[in-house]
Amino acid sequence: MIPETDSGASGTCSPEQLMPVVLQAWRRALRDPELDATDDFFAAGGDSLLADQVMLEISASTGIQIPVATLFISPTATEFVRALAELASAAGD
């Protein structure tokens, strides 16, 4: 879980905090401990069912509501984390 502050968890999710959460979920789902932040989730073996699973896991860990299309639009961990940080920031406004 991302640590909470006075502003709440969703308002404090920086890319640096989110990257380990995302990579851990992706590595577990794809069974690839070497998966890198620049690897494409789908090119690494992910499919829509795994995408749903990891987004639910990441949402539960971070408290961020993640639209289904997010992973399809942002298929690398770097892009996905950037999108999550934007979602968290928007939720904190």
N, CA, C and O atoms as a CHARMM CRD file, in Angstrom:
* protein
*
  372
    1    1 MET  N      0.85300  -1.19200   0.00000 PROA 1      0.00000
    2    1 MET  CA     0.00000   0.00000   0.00000 PROA 1      0.00000
    3    1 MET  C      0.88300   1.23400   0.00000 PROA 1      0.00000
    4    1 MET  O      1.90100   1.30500   0.68900 PROA 1      0.00000
    5    2 ILE  N      0.46200   2.19400  -0.78900 PROA 2      0.00000
    6    2 ILE  CA     1.16300   3.46900  -0.82400 PROA 2      0.00000
    7    2 ILE  C      0.87400   4.18100   0.49400 PROA 2      0.00000
    8    2 ILE  O     -0.28400   4.24400   0.90700 PROA 2      0.00000
    9    3 PRO  N      1.89000   4.71800   1.16600 PROA 3      0.00000
   10    3 PRO  CA     1.66400   5.38800   2.44600 PROA 3      0.00000
   11    3 PRO  C      0.72900   6.58300   2.30700 PROA 3      0.00000
   12    3 PRO  O      0.78400   7.31700   1.32000 PROA 3      0.00000
   13    4 GLU  N     -0.12300   6.76800   3.30100 PROA 4      0.00000
   14    4 GLU  CA    -1.03900   7.90000   3.30900 PROA 4      0.00000
   15    4 GLU  C     -0.42400   9.07100   4.06200 PROA 4      0.00000
   16    4 GLU  O      0.38900   8.89700   4.97000 PROA 4      0.00000
   17    5 THR  N     -0.83500  10.26300   3.65900 PROA 5      0.00000
   18    5 THR  CA    -0.47600  11.47700   4.38400 PROA 5      0.00000
   19    5 THR  C     -1.77300  12.21300   4.66000 PROA 5      0.00000
   20    5 THR  O     -2.85500  11.66900   4.44000 PROA 5      0.00000
   21    6 ASP  N     -1.67500  13.43300   5.13400 PROA 6      0.00000
   22    6 ASP  CA    -2.86900  14.22400   5.41800 PROA 6      0.00000
   23    6 ASP  C     -3.75500  14.40200   4.19700 PROA 6      0.00000
   24    6 ASP  O     -4.97000  14.55000   4.32700 PROA 6      0.00000
   25    7 SER  N     -3.15700  14.38800   3.01200 PROA 7      0.00000
   26    7 SER  CA    -3.94500  14.58700   1.80200 PROA 7      0.00000
   27    7 SER  C     -4.54300  13.28700   1.28600 PROA 7      0.00000
   28    7 SER  O     -5.29000  13.30900   0.30700 PROA 7      0.00000
   29    8 GLY  N     -4.23900  12.15400   1.91400 PROA 8      0.00000
   30    8 GLY  CA    -4.78500  10.87300   1.47900 PROA 8      0.00000
   31    8 GLY  C     -3.84100  10.16400   0.53300 PROA 8      0.00000
   32    8 GLY  O     -2.94700  10.79000  -0.03600 PROA 8      0.00000
   33    9 ALA  N     -4.02500   8.87800   0.35800 PROA 9      0.00000
   34    9 ALA  CA    -3.13200   8.06900  -0.45600 PROA 9      0.00000
   35    9 ALA  C     -3.12200   8.49900  -1.91000 PROA 9      0.00000
   36    9 ALA  O     -2.05300   8.60900  -2.51100 PROA 9      0.00000
   37   10 SER  N     -4.29400   8.74500  -2.49200 PROA 10     0.00000
   38   10 SER  CA    -4.33500   9.02400  -3.91600 PROA 10     0.00000
   39   10 SER  C     -3.61200  10.31400  -4.28900 PROA 10     0.00000
   40   10 SER  O     -3.09100  10.42000  -5.39900 PROA 10     0.00000
   41   11 GLY  N     -3.56800  11.26900  -3.41500 PROA 11     0.00000
   42   11 GLY  CA    -2.90300  12.52600  -3.71400 PROA 11     0.00000
   43   11 GLY  C     -1.40500  12.47800  -3.53800 PROA 11     0.00000
   44   11 GLY  O     -0.72900  13.45100  -3.87300 PROA 11     0.00000
   45   12 THR  N     -0.84900  11.38900  -3.02700 PROA 12     0.00000
   46   12 THR  CA     0.57600  11.32000  -2.72300 PROA 12     0.00000
   47   12 THR  C      1.31800  10.31700  -3.58400 PROA 12     0.00000
   48   12 THR  O      2.48400  10.03300  -3.30900 PROA 12     0.00000
   49   13 CYS  N      0.69800   9.77600  -4.60400 PROA 13     0.00000
   50   13 CYS  CA     1.32100   8.73300  -5.41100 PROA 13     0.00000
   51   13 CYS  C      2.23900   9.32800  -6.46000 PROA 13     0.00000
   52   13 CYS  O      1.78800   9.79100  -7.50800 PROA 13     0.00000
   53   14 SER  N      3.52000   9.31200  -6.17300 PROA 14     0.00000
   54   14 SER  CA     4.50500   9.78400  -7.14100 PROA 14     0.00000
   55   14 SER  C      4.93500   8.59900  -7.99800 PROA 14     0.00000
   56   14 SER  O      4.75500   7.44700  -7.60400 PROA 14     0.00000
   57   15 PRO  N      5.50000   8.88000  -9.16600 PROA 15     0.00000
   58   15 PRO  CA     6.01700   7.78300  -9.98300 PROA 15     0.00000
   59   15 PRO  C      7.03000   6.90900  -9.24300 PROA 15     0.00000
   60   15 PRO  O      7.07700   5.69600  -9.44700 PROA 15     0.00000
   61   16 GLU  N      7.83800   7.53000  -8.38600 PROA 16     0.00000
   62   16 GLU  CA     8.83100   6.76100  -7.63200 PROA 16     0.00000
   63   16 GLU  C      8.17100   5.78500  -6.66300 PROA 16     0.00000
   64   16 GLU  O      8.69800   4.69700  -6.43000 PROA 16     0.00000
   65   17 GLN  N      7.02600   6.16100  -6.09800 PROA 17     0.00000
   66   17 GLN  CA     6.29000   5.27500  -5.19800 PROA 17     0.00000
   67   17 GLN  C      5.53300   4.20300  -5.97000 PROA 17     0.00000
   68   17 GLN  O      5.40200   3.07200  -5.50200 PROA 17     0.00000
   69   18 LEU  N      5.04000   4.55200  -7.13500 PROA 18     0.00000
   70   18 LEU  CA     4.20000   3.64200  -7.91000 PROA 18     0.00000
   71   18 LEU  C      4.99200   2.58500  -8.67200 PROA 18     0.00000
   72   18 LEU  O      4.51000   1.46400  -8.83700 PROA 18     0.00000
   73   19 MET  N      6.18200   2.91000  -9.13800 PROA 19     0.00000
   74   19 MET  CA     6.93900   1.98100  -9.98200 PROA 19     0.00000
   75   19 MET  C      7.15500   0.62000  -9.32200 PROA 19     0.00000
   76   19 MET  O      6.90200  -0.39200  -9.97600 PROA 19     0.00000
   77   20 PRO  N      7.60700   0.52900  -8.06700 PROA 20     0.00000
   78   20 PRO  CA     7.79600  -0.80000  -7.47700 PROA 20     0.00000
   79   20 PRO  C      6.48900  -1.59800  -7.36800 PROA 20     0.00000
   80   20 PRO  O      6.48800  -2.81900  -7.52900 PROA 20     0.00000
   81   21 VAL  N      5.39200  -0.90800  -7.09600 PROA 21     0.00000
   82   21 VAL  CA     4.08700  -1.57300  -6.98800 PROA 21     0.00000
   83   21 VAL  C      3.69000  -2.15300  -8.34200 PROA 21     0.00000
   84   21 VAL  O      3.25000  -3.29900  -8.43000 PROA 21     0.00000
   85   22 VAL  N      3.84900  -1.35500  -9.39100 PROA 22     0.00000
   86   22 VAL  CA     3.48500  -1.78200 -10.73900 PROA 22     0.00000
   87   22 VAL  C      4.38100  -2.92500 -11.20000 PROA 22     0.00000
   88   22 VAL  O      3.88800  -3.94700 -11.67700 PROA 22     0.00000
   89   23 LEU  N      5.69000  -2.75900 -11.06000 PROA 23     0.00000
   90   23 LEU  CA     6.59900  -3.81500 -11.51000 PROA 23     0.00000
   91   23 LEU  C      6.37100  -5.11800 -10.76300 PROA 23     0.00000
   92   23 LEU  O      6.42900  -6.18800 -11.36900 PROA 23     0.00000
   93   24 GLN  N      6.11800  -5.05500  -9.47800 PROA 24     0.00000
   94   24 GLN  CA     5.86300  -6.27600  -8.70800 PROA 24     0.00000
   95   24 GLN  C      4.61700  -6.99500  -9.23400 PROA 24     0.00000
   96   24 GLN  O      4.63100  -8.21300  -9.41300 PROA 24     0.00000
   97   25 ALA  N      3.55600  -6.25200  -9.47800 PROA 25     0.00000
   98   25 ALA  CA     2.31700  -6.85100  -9.98900 PROA 25     0.00000
   99   25 ALA  C      2.52800  -7.43400 -11.38500 PROA 25     0.00000
  100   25 ALA  O      2.07600  -8.54200 -11.67400 PROA 25     0.00000
  101   26 TRP  N      3.20300  -6.69800 -12.23700 PROA 26     0.00000
  102   26 TRP  CA     3.43800  -7.17400 -13.59400 PROA 26     0.00000
  103   26 TRP  C      4.34500  -8.39800 -13.59300 PROA 26     0.00000
  104   26 TRP  O      4.07100  -9.36900 -14.29800 PROA 26     0.00000
  105   27 ARG  N      5.41200  -8.36700 -12.82000 PROA 27     0.00000
  106   27 ARG  CA     6.34300  -9.50300 -12.78000 PROA 27     0.00000
  107   27 ARG  C      5.64800 -10.76100 -12.27400 PROA 27     0.00000
  108   27 ARG  O      5.87900 -11.85600 -12.78800 PROA 27     0.00000
  109   28 ARG  N      4.80500 -10.59900 -11.27400 PROA 28     0.00000
  110   28 ARG  CA     4.08100 -11.74600 -10.73000 PROA 28     0.00000
  111   28 ARG  C      3.09500 -12.29300 -11.77700 PROA 28     0.00000
  112   28 ARG  O      3.05000 -13.50000 -12.01500 PROA 28     0.00000
  113   29 ALA  N      2.32400 -11.42100 -12.38800 PROA 29     0.00000
  114   29 ALA  CA     1.32100 -11.85100 -13.35900 PROA 29     0.00000
  115   29 ALA  C      1.95200 -12.49400 -14.59400 PROA 29     0.00000
  116   29 ALA  O      1.44100 -13.48300 -15.12000 PROA 29     0.00000
  117   30 LEU  N      3.05200 -11.93000 -15.04400 PROA 30     0.00000
  118   30 LEU  CA     3.71100 -12.42500 -16.25600 PROA 30     0.00000
  119   30 LEU  C      4.75100 -13.50400 -15.95500 PROA 30     0.00000
  120   30 LEU  O      5.34500 -14.06800 -16.87400 PROA 30     0.00000
  121   31 ARG  N      4.96800 -13.78800 -14.68400 PROA 31     0.00000
  122   31 ARG  CA     5.96200 -14.78400 -14.24400 PROA 31     0.00000
  123   31 ARG  C      7.32800 -14.51000 -14.85900 PROA 31     0.00000
  124   31 ARG  O      7.99100 -15.40000 -15.39100 PROA 31     0.00000
  125   32 ASP  N      7.72500 -13.23400 -14.76500 PROA 32     0.00000
  126   32 ASP  CA     9.00200 -12.79500 -15.31600 PROA 32     0.00000
  127   32 ASP  C      9.67700 -11.84600 -14.33100 PROA 32     0.00000
  128   32 ASP  O      9.41800 -10.64300 -14.35600 PROA 32     0.00000
  129   33 PRO  N     10.54700 -12.38000 -13.45700 PROA 33     0.00000
  130   33 PRO  CA    11.19300 -11.53200 -12.45400 PROA 33     0.00000
  131   33 PRO  C     12.16300 -10.50400 -13.04000 PROA 33     0.00000
  132   33 PRO  O     12.60400  -9.59800 -12.33300 PROA 33     0.00000
  133   34 GLU  N     12.48900 -10.63500 -14.29800 PROA 34     0.00000
  134   34 GLU  CA    13.42600  -9.71900 -14.95300 PROA 34     0.00000
  135   34 GLU  C     12.72300  -8.62200 -15.75000 PROA 34     0.00000
  136   34 GLU  O     13.38700  -7.80300 -16.38400 PROA 34     0.00000
  137   35 LEU  N     11.41000  -8.59500 -15.72700 PROA 35     0.00000
  138   35 LEU  CA    10.65500  -7.60600 -16.49100 PROA 35     0.00000
  139   35 LEU  C     11.12900  -6.20600 -16.13100 PROA 35     0.00000
  140   35 LEU  O     11.28000  -5.87300 -14.95600 PROA 35     0.00000
  141   36 ASP  N     11.35700  -5.40100 -17.13900 PROA 36     0.00000
  142   36 ASP  CA    11.90200  -4.05500 -16.97300 PROA 36     0.00000
  143   36 ASP  C     10.80300  -3.01700 -17.16700 PROA 36     0.00000
  144   36 ASP  O      9.75900  -3.31200 -17.74900 PROA 36     0.00000
  145   37 ALA  N     11.03800  -1.82100 -16.68500 PROA 37     0.00000
  146   37 ALA  CA    10.07000  -0.72700 -16.77900 PROA 37     0.00000
  147   37 ALA  C      9.78000  -0.31800 -18.21400 PROA 37     0.00000
  148   37 ALA  O      8.76000   0.31900 -18.47800 PROA 37     0.00000
  149   38 THR  N     10.65500  -0.67200 -19.14400 PROA 38     0.00000
  150   38 THR  CA    10.44000  -0.31400 -20.55000 PROA 38     0.00000
  151   38 THR  C      9.82900  -1.44700 -21.36200 PROA 38     0.00000
  152   38 THR  O      9.55200  -1.27100 -22.54800 PROA 38     0.00000
  153   39 ASP  N      9.61400  -2.60700 -20.74600 PROA 39     0.00000
  154   39 ASP  CA     9.00500  -3.73300 -21.45300 PROA 39     0.00000
  155   39 ASP  C      7.50700  -3.49400 -21.63300 PROA 39     0.00000
  156   39 ASP  O      6.83400  -2.97600 -20.74200 PROA 39     0.00000
  157   40 ASP  N      7.00900  -3.87900 -22.78900 PROA 40     0.00000
  158   40 ASP  CA     5.58800  -3.77300 -23.10300 PROA 40     0.00000
  159   40 ASP  C      4.85600  -4.94700 -22.45400 PROA 40     0.00000
  160   40 ASP  O      5.22000  -6.10400 -22.66700 PROA 40     0.00000
  161   41 PHE  N      3.83500  -4.65000 -21.67100 PROA 41     0.00000
  162   41 PHE  CA     3.06700  -5.67600 -20.95300 PROA 41     0.00000
  163   41 PHE  C      2.56000  -6.75300 -21.90500 PROA 41     0.00000
  164   41 PHE  O      2.65800  -7.94200 -21.60100 PROA 41     0.00000
  165   42 PHE  N      2.02800  -6.35400 -23.03600 PROA 42     0.00000
  166   42 PHE  CA     1.42600  -7.30600 -23.96500 PROA 42     0.00000
  167   42 PHE  C      2.47700  -8.06300 -24.76700 PROA 42     0.00000
  168   42 PHE  O      2.31000  -9.25400 -25.02900 PROA 42     0.00000
  169   43 ALA  N      3.54000  -7.40400 -25.15500 PROA 43     0.00000
  170   43 ALA  CA     4.63200  -8.07700 -25.86100 PROA 43     0.00000
  171   43 ALA  C      5.32700  -9.09000 -24.95600 PROA 43     0.00000
  172   43 ALA  O      5.90800 -10.06100 -25.44000 PROA 43     0.00000
  173   44 ALA  N      5.26700  -8.86300 -23.63800 PROA 44     0.00000
  174   44 ALA  CA     5.89300  -9.77200 -22.67100 PROA 44     0.00000
  175   44 ALA  C      4.98000 -10.95600 -22.32400 PROA 44     0.00000
  176   44 ALA  O      5.32300 -11.77000 -21.46700 PROA 44     0.00000
  177   45 GLY  N      3.83300 -11.05200 -22.97800 PROA 45     0.00000
  178   45 GLY  CA     2.95600 -12.19000 -22.74800 PROA 45     0.00000
  179   45 GLY  C      1.63300 -11.86400 -22.09300 PROA 45     0.00000
  180   45 GLY  O      0.82000 -12.76000 -21.86800 PROA 45     0.00000
  181   46 GLY  N      1.39800 -10.60200 -21.78200 PROA 46     0.00000
  182   46 GLY  CA     0.14500 -10.21200 -21.14500 PROA 46     0.00000
  183   46 GLY  C     -1.01800 -10.25100 -22.11500 PROA 46     0.00000
  184   46 GLY  O     -0.84600 -10.10300 -23.32500 PROA 46     0.00000
  185   47 ASP  N     -2.19000 -10.45100 -21.57100 PROA 47     0.00000
  186   47 ASP  CA    -3.42000 -10.40900 -22.35400 PROA 47     0.00000
  187   47 ASP  C     -4.46500  -9.63300 -21.56300 PROA 47     0.00000
  188   47 ASP  O     -4.17200  -9.12200 -20.48200 PROA 47     0.00000
  189   48 SER  N     -5.66800  -9.54200 -22.08800 PROA 48     0.00000
  190   48 SER  CA    -6.69000  -8.72200 -21.44000 PROA 48     0.00000
  191   48 SER  C     -7.07600  -9.25500 -20.06700 PROA 48     0.00000
  192   48 SER  O     -7.39300  -8.46900 -19.17500 PROA 48     0.00000
  193   49 LEU  N     -7.05700 -10.57500 -19.87400 PROA 49     0.00000
  194   49 LEU  CA    -7.39300 -11.13100 -18.56000 PROA 49     0.00000
  195   49 LEU  C     -6.32900 -10.79000 -17.52300 PROA 49     0.00000
  196   49 LEU  O     -6.65400 -10.41100 -16.39800 PROA 49     0.00000
  197   50 LEU  N     -5.06100 -10.92500 -17.89900 PROA 50     0.00000
  198   50 LEU  CA    -3.97700 -10.54400 -16.99100 PROA 50     0.00000
  199   50 LEU  C     -3.98700  -9.03700 -16.73500 PROA 50     0.00000
  200   50 LEU  O     -3.68800  -8.58700 -15.62900 PROA 50     0.00000
  201   51 ALA  N     -4.33000  -8.27000 -17.75400 PROA 51     0.00000
  202   51 ALA  CA    -4.40700  -6.81800 -17.58800 PROA 51     0.00000
  203   51 ALA  C     -5.44400  -6.47100 -16.52700 PROA 51     0.00000
  204   51 ALA  O     -5.19100  -5.63300 -15.66100 PROA 51     0.00000
  205   52 ASP  N     -6.60700  -7.10700 -16.58900 PROA 52     0.00000
  206   52 ASP  CA    -7.64200  -6.86800 -15.57900 PROA 52     0.00000
  207   52 ASP  C     -7.13900  -7.23700 -14.18400 PROA 52     0.00000
  208   52 ASP  O     -7.36500  -6.50100 -13.22300 PROA 52     0.00000
  209   53 GLN  N     -6.45900  -8.37600 -14.07600 PROA 53     0.00000
  210   53 GLN  CA    -5.95300  -8.83100 -12.78500 PROA 53     0.00000
  211   53 GLN  C     -4.95700  -7.84400 -12.19400 PROA 53     0.00000
  212   53 GLN  O     -5.06100  -7.47900 -11.02300 PROA 53     0.00000
  213   54 VAL  N     -3.98500  -7.40900 -13.00400 PROA 54     0.00000
  214   54 VAL  CA    -2.96300  -6.51000 -12.45900 PROA 54     0.00000
  215   54 VAL  C     -3.53900  -5.13800 -12.13900 PROA 54     0.00000
  216   54 VAL  O     -3.12700  -4.50100 -11.17000 PROA 54     0.00000
  217   55 MET  N     -4.48500  -4.68000 -12.94600 PROA 55     0.00000
  218   55 MET  CA    -5.08200  -3.37600 -12.63800 PROA 55     0.00000
  219   55 MET  C     -5.88600  -3.43500 -11.34400 PROA 55     0.00000
  220   55 MET  O     -5.88000  -2.47600 -10.57300 PROA 55     0.00000
  221   56 LEU  N     -6.57900  -4.54500 -11.09300 PROA 56     0.00000
  222   56 LEU  CA    -7.29500  -4.70300  -9.82600 PROA 56     0.00000
  223   56 LEU  C     -6.32300  -4.75000  -8.65700 PROA 56     0.00000
  224   56 LEU  O     -6.56400  -4.13400  -7.61800 PROA 56     0.00000
  225   57 GLU  N     -5.22700  -5.47800  -8.82400 PROA 57     0.00000
  226   57 GLU  CA    -4.22200  -5.57600  -7.76600 PROA 57     0.00000
  227   57 GLU  C     -3.58800  -4.22000  -7.47700 PROA 57     0.00000
  228   57 GLU  O     -3.42700  -3.84300  -6.31700 PROA 57     0.00000
  229   58 ILE  N     -3.23100  -3.49100  -8.52200 PROA 58     0.00000
  230   58 ILE  CA    -2.60500  -2.18300  -8.34800 PROA 58     0.00000
  231   58 ILE  C     -3.60400  -1.19700  -7.74400 PROA 58     0.00000
  232   58 ILE  O     -3.24300  -0.39200  -6.88400 PROA 58     0.00000
  233   59 SER  N     -4.83400  -1.25700  -8.18500 PROA 59     0.00000
  234   59 SER  CA    -5.86900  -0.38100  -7.62900 PROA 59     0.00000
  235   59 SER  C     -6.06700  -0.65600  -6.14300 PROA 59     0.00000
  236   59 SER  O     -6.20300   0.27600  -5.34900 PROA 59     0.00000
  237   60 ALA  N     -6.08300  -1.93300  -5.76600 PROA 60     0.00000
  238   60 ALA  CA    -6.24300  -2.29600  -4.35500 PROA 60     0.00000
  239   60 ALA  C     -5.04300  -1.83200  -3.52700 PROA 60     0.00000
  240   60 ALA  O     -5.20500  -1.43300  -2.37400 PROA 60     0.00000
  241   61 SER  N     -3.84700  -1.88200  -4.10600 PROA 61     0.00000
  242   61 SER  CA    -2.63700  -1.48200  -3.38800 PROA 61     0.00000
  243   61 SER  C     -2.48700   0.02500  -3.24500 PROA 61     0.00000
  244   61 SER  O     -1.92800   0.51700  -2.26500 PROA 61     0.00000
  245   62 THR  N     -2.99300   0.75000  -4.23600 PROA 62     0.00000
  246   62 THR  CA    -2.76100   2.19200  -4.26900 PROA 62     0.00000
  247   62 THR  C     -3.97700   3.03000  -3.91900 PROA 62     0.00000
  248   62 THR  O     -3.84300   4.18700  -3.52100 PROA 62     0.00000
  249   63 GLY  N     -5.15700   2.45500  -4.06500 PROA 63     0.00000
  250   63 GLY  CA    -6.37500   3.22000  -3.85600 PROA 63     0.00000
  251   63 GLY  C     -6.76300   4.07100  -5.05700 PROA 63     0.00000
  252   63 GLY  O     -7.68600   4.88100  -4.96800 PROA 63     0.00000
  253   64 ILE  N     -6.07100   3.89800  -6.17400 PROA 64     0.00000
  254   64 ILE  CA    -6.35700   4.65700  -7.39000 PROA 64     0.00000
  255   64 ILE  C     -7.36600   3.87500  -8.23000 PROA 64     0.00000
  256   64 ILE  O     -7.18100   2.68600  -8.48700 PROA 64     0.00000
  257   65 GLN  N     -8.42900   4.55000  -8.65200 PROA 65     0.00000
  258   65 GLN  CA    -9.38700   3.94800  -9.57000 PROA 65     0.00000
  259   65 GLN  C     -8.78500   4.00600 -10.97300 PROA 65     0.00000
  260   65 GLN  O     -8.50100   5.09000 -11.48400 PROA 65     0.00000
  261   66 ILE  N     -8.58800   2.83800 -11.59800 PROA 66     0.00000
  262   66 ILE  CA    -7.88400   2.76700 -12.87100 PROA 66     0.00000
  263   66 ILE  C     -8.86900   2.38400 -13.97700 PROA 66     0.00000
  264   66 ILE  O     -9.43700   1.29200 -13.94400 PROA 66     0.00000
  265   67 PRO  N     -9.07800   3.26800 -14.95600 PROA 67     0.00000
  266   67 PRO  CA    -9.92700   2.91300 -16.09600 PROA 67     0.00000
  267   67 PRO  C     -9.33000   1.73100 -16.85600 PROA 67     0.00000
  268   67 PRO  O     -8.11000   1.58700 -16.94100 PROA 67     0.00000
  269   68 VAL  N    -10.19200   0.90000 -17.39800 PROA 68     0.00000
  270   68 VAL  CA    -9.75800  -0.31800 -18.08300 PROA 68     0.00000
  271   68 VAL  C     -8.77600  -0.01100 -19.21600 PROA 68     0.00000
  272   68 VAL  O     -7.82200  -0.76100 -19.41900 PROA 68     0.00000
  273   69 ALA  N     -8.99000   1.05200 -19.93800 PROA 69     0.00000
  274   69 ALA  CA    -8.16500   1.36500 -21.10300 PROA 69     0.00000
  275   69 ALA  C     -6.74200   1.80400 -20.74900 PROA 69     0.00000
  276   69 ALA  O     -5.88800   1.86000 -21.63400 PROA 69     0.00000
  277   70 THR  N     -6.46900   2.11300 -19.50000 PROA 70     0.00000
  278   70 THR  CA    -5.17300   2.67800 -19.11800 PROA 70     0.00000
  279   70 THR  C     -3.99800   1.81300 -19.54100 PROA 70     0.00000
  280   70 THR  O     -3.03100   2.32600 -20.10500 PROA 70     0.00000
  281   71 LEU  N     -4.05700   0.53100 -19.28700 PROA 71     0.00000
  282   71 LEU  CA    -2.93200  -0.34200 -19.63100 PROA 71     0.00000
  283   71 LEU  C     -2.79700  -0.51400 -21.14100 PROA 71     0.00000
  284   71 LEU  O     -1.68800  -0.67500 -21.64900 PROA 71     0.00000
  285   72 PHE  N     -3.90800  -0.48000 -21.85700 PROA 72     0.00000
  286   72 PHE  CA    -3.85500  -0.61800 -23.31300 PROA 72     0.00000
  287   72 PHE  C     -3.24800   0.63300 -23.95900 PROA 72     0.00000
  288   72 PHE  O     -2.55800   0.54200 -24.97400 PROA 72     0.00000
  289   73 ILE  N     -3.51100   1.79100 -23.36700 PROA 73     0.00000
  290   73 ILE  CA    -2.97800   3.05300 -23.88000 PROA 73     0.00000
  291   73 ILE  C     -1.52500   3.25500 -23.44000 PROA 73     0.00000
  292   73 ILE  O     -0.72800   3.86600 -24.15300 PROA 73     0.00000
  293   74 SER  N     -1.19600   2.73600 -22.26500 PROA 74     0.00000
  294   74 SER  CA     0.13700   2.91300 -21.66600 PROA 74     0.00000
  295   74 SER  C      0.71300   1.53900 -21.32000 PROA 74     0.00000
  296   74 SER  O      0.70100   1.14600 -20.15300 PROA 74     0.00000
  297   75 PRO  N      1.22000   0.79800 -22.32500 PROA 75     0.00000
  298   75 PRO  CA     1.58600  -0.60400 -22.09900 PROA 75     0.00000
  299   75 PRO  C      2.94400  -0.87300 -21.46100 PROA 75     0.00000
  300   75 PRO  O      3.24000  -2.02100 -21.12900 PROA 75     0.00000
  301   76 THR  N      3.78100   0.15400 -21.27900 PROA 76     0.00000
  302   76 THR  CA     5.03600  -0.08300 -20.55400 PROA 76     0.00000
  303   76 THR  C      4.84300   0.40300 -19.11900 PROA 76     0.00000
  304   76 THR  O      3.99600   1.25700 -18.85700 PROA 76     0.00000
  305   77 ALA  N      5.61700  -0.13400 -18.20800 PROA 77     0.00000
  306   77 ALA  CA     5.49000   0.27900 -16.81100 PROA 77     0.00000
  307   77 ALA  C      5.76200   1.77200 -16.66300 PROA 77     0.00000
  308   77 ALA  O      5.09800   2.44300 -15.87300 PROA 77     0.00000
  309   78 THR  N      6.71300   2.29100 -17.39800 PROA 78     0.00000
  310   78 THR  CA     7.02600   3.71500 -17.32700 PROA 78     0.00000
  311   78 THR  C      5.81500   4.55400 -17.72900 PROA 78     0.00000
  312   78 THR  O      5.45900   5.50700 -17.03600 PROA 78     0.00000
  313   79 GLU  N      5.19000   4.20100 -18.84100 PROA 79     0.00000
  314   79 GLU  CA     4.00300   4.93400 -19.30800 PROA 79     0.00000
  315   79 GLU  C      2.82900   4.73800 -18.35400 PROA 79     0.00000
  316   79 GLU  O      2.09700   5.68300 -18.06000 PROA 79     0.00000
  317   80 PHE  N      2.65100   3.51000 -17.87300 PROA 80     0.00000
  318   80 PHE  CA     1.53900   3.19200 -16.98900 PROA 80     0.00000
  319   80 PHE  C      1.65500   3.95100 -15.66300 PROA 80     0.00000
  320   80 PHE  O      0.66500   4.47700 -15.15400 PROA 80     0.00000
  321   81 VAL  N      2.86000   4.00100 -15.11500 PROA 81     0.00000
  322   81 VAL  CA     3.09300   4.72500 -13.86300 PROA 81     0.00000
  323   81 VAL  C      2.81600   6.21400 -14.04900 PROA 81     0.00000
  324   81 VAL  O      2.23400   6.85100 -13.17100 PROA 81     0.00000
  325   82 ARG  N      3.22300   6.76200 -15.16900 PROA 82     0.00000
  326   82 ARG  CA     2.95500   8.17600 -15.46000 PROA 82     0.00000
  327   82 ARG  C      1.43600   8.41800 -15.49700 PROA 82     0.00000
  328   82 ARG  O      0.94800   9.40700 -14.95100 PROA 82     0.00000
  329   83 ALA  N      0.70100   7.51300 -16.14200 PROA 83     0.00000
  330   83 ALA  CA    -0.76000   7.63900 -16.21600 PROA 83     0.00000
  331   83 ALA  C     -1.39000   7.49900 -14.82600 PROA 83     0.00000
  332   83 ALA  O     -2.33200   8.22000 -14.49600 PROA 83     0.00000
  333   84 LEU  N     -0.86800   6.56700 -14.00600 PROA 84     0.00000
  334   84 LEU  CA    -1.38800   6.39600 -12.64400 PROA 84     0.00000
  335   84 LEU  C     -1.14900   7.64400 -11.79900 PROA 84     0.00000
  336   84 LEU  O     -2.02500   8.06700 -11.04600 PROA 84     0.00000
  337   85 ALA  N      0.03000   8.22600 -11.92600 PROA 85     0.00000
  338   85 ALA  CA     0.33500   9.43700 -11.17000 PROA 85     0.00000
  339   85 ALA  C     -0.61400  10.56900 -11.54500 PROA 85     0.00000
  340   85 ALA  O     -1.04200  11.34200 -10.68800 PROA 85     0.00000
  341   86 GLU  N     -0.94000  10.66100 -12.84100 PROA 86     0.00000
  342   86 GLU  CA    -1.88400  11.67500 -13.28700 PROA 86     0.00000
  343   86 GLU  C     -3.28600  11.40100 -12.72800 PROA 86     0.00000
  344   86 GLU  O     -3.98100  12.32700 -12.31000 PROA 86     0.00000
  345   87 LEU  N     -3.69800  10.12300 -12.72200 PROA 87     0.00000
  346   87 LEU  CA    -5.00100   9.75900 -12.16000 PROA 87     0.00000
  347   87 LEU  C     -5.05000  10.09100 -10.66500 PROA 87     0.00000
  348   87 LEU  O     -6.04900  10.61100 -10.16800 PROA 87     0.00000
  349   88 ALA  N     -3.96700   9.78500  -9.96200 PROA 88     0.00000
  350   88 ALA  CA    -3.90700  10.06100  -8.52900 PROA 88     0.00000
  351   88 ALA  C     -3.96600  11.55300  -8.26200 PROA 88     0.00000
  352   88 ALA  O     -4.64500  12.00200  -7.33800 PROA 88     0.00000
  353   89 SER  N     -3.25800  12.31500  -9.07000 PROA 89     0.00000
  354   89 SER  CA    -3.25900  13.76600  -8.91000 PROA 89     0.00000
  355   89 SER  C     -4.65400  14.34300  -9.17400 PROA 89     0.00000
  356   89 SER  O     -5.11600  15.21900  -8.44300 PROA 89     0.00000
  357   90 ALA  N     -5.31100  13.85700 -10.20500 PROA 90     0.00000
  358   90 ALA  CA    -6.64500  14.32900 -10.53800 PROA 90     0.00000
  359   90 ALA  C     -7.64200  13.96300  -9.43600 PROA 90     0.00000
  360   90 ALA  O     -8.55400  14.73500  -9.13900 PROA 90     0.00000
  361   91 ALA  N     -7.46700  12.79200  -8.83500 PROA 91     0.00000
  362   91 ALA  CA    -8.36500  12.36100  -7.75200 PROA 91     0.00000
  363   91 ALA  C     -8.14100  13.19600  -6.50500 PROA 91     0.00000
  364   91 ALA  O     -9.06000  13.37600  -5.70600 PROA 91     0.00000
  365   92 GLY  N     -6.92100  13.71200  -6.32700 PROA 92     0.00000
  366   92 GLY  CA    -6.60100  14.50900  -5.15200 PROA 92     0.00000
  367   92 GLY  C     -7.06900  15.94500  -5.24700 PROA 92     0.00000
  368   92 GLY  O     -7.11400  16.65400  -4.24200 PROA 92     0.00000
  369   93 ASP  N     -7.42200  16.38400  -6.45700 PROA 93     0.00000
  370   93 ASP  CA    -7.87100  17.77300  -6.64600 PROA 93     0.00000
  371   93 ASP  C     -9.24100  18.01700  -6.05800 PROA 93     0.00000
  372   93 ASP  O     -9.75600  19.13200  -6.13600 PROA 93     0.00000
